[in-house]
Amino acid sequence: MWWINIAGFVLLGVYLLGIWKFLGGFNQTTFNRDILTRLFLALLWPPLLIISKSYRSNFGKALRGS
């Protein structure tokens, strides 16, 4: 079951990379610029990406802008 550990590390890496890229291009989005908004939107990017069309659009802007 060593592959479960590797899969967990890969998922954690993808999650952290998503946070890093989103924060790097955050200024390209239409979101409010305060620190709590940045933190909230960065930490919850996976579920927000699934459920919000507006967030998906802004997430794409952030990834292209970083």
C-alpha positions in Angstrom: 0.0 0.0 0.0 3.0 2.3 -0.5 1.3 3.8 -3.5 -1.4 5.3 -1.3 1.2 7.4 0.5 2.6 8.5 -2.8 -0.8 9.4 -4.1 -1.4 11.5 -0.9 1.8 13.4 -1.4 0.9 14.0 -5.1 -2.5 15.4 -4.1 -1.0 17.5 -1.4 1.5 18.9 -4.0 -1.2 19.7 -6.5 -3.2 21.4 -3.7 -0.2 23.5 -2.6 0.7 24.3 -6.2 -2.9 25.5 -6.8 -2.6 27.8 -3.8 0.8 29.1 -4.9 -0.3 29.8 -8.5 -3.6 31.4 -7.4 -2.0 33.7 -5.0 0.7 34.6 -7.6 -1.9 35.8 -10.1 -4.5 37.1 -7.6 -4.2 40.6 -8.9 -5.6 39.5 -12.2 -8.9 38.6 -10.7 -12.0 40.6 -9.9 -12.0 39.6 -6.2 -11.7 41.9 -3.3 -8.0 42.5 -2.4 -8.1 42.1 1.4 -6.0 39.4 3.1 -8.9 37.4 4.4 -10.5 37.1 1.0 -7.2 36.0 -0.5 -6.7 33.4 2.3 -10.3 32.1 2.1 -10.3 31.8 -1.7 -6.8 30.3 -1.9 -7.4 27.6 0.8 -10.8 26.6 -0.6 -9.9 26.5 -4.3 -10.8 22.9 -5.0 -14.5 23.0 -4.0 -14.9 26.5 -5.3 -13.5 25.5 -8.6 -16.2 22.7 -8.8 -19.2 24.7 -7.7 -18.7 28.3 -8.9 -18.5 29.3 -12.6 -17.4 32.8 -11.6 -14.6 31.4 -9.4 -13.5 29.1 -12.3 -13.2 32.1 -14.6 -11.2 34.1 -12.0 -9.0 31.1 -11.2 -8.1 30.8 -14.8 -7.2 34.5 -14.9 -5.0 34.1 -11.9 -3.2 31.1 -13.4 -2.6 32.9 -16.6 -1.4 36.0 -14.8 1.1 34.4 -12.5 
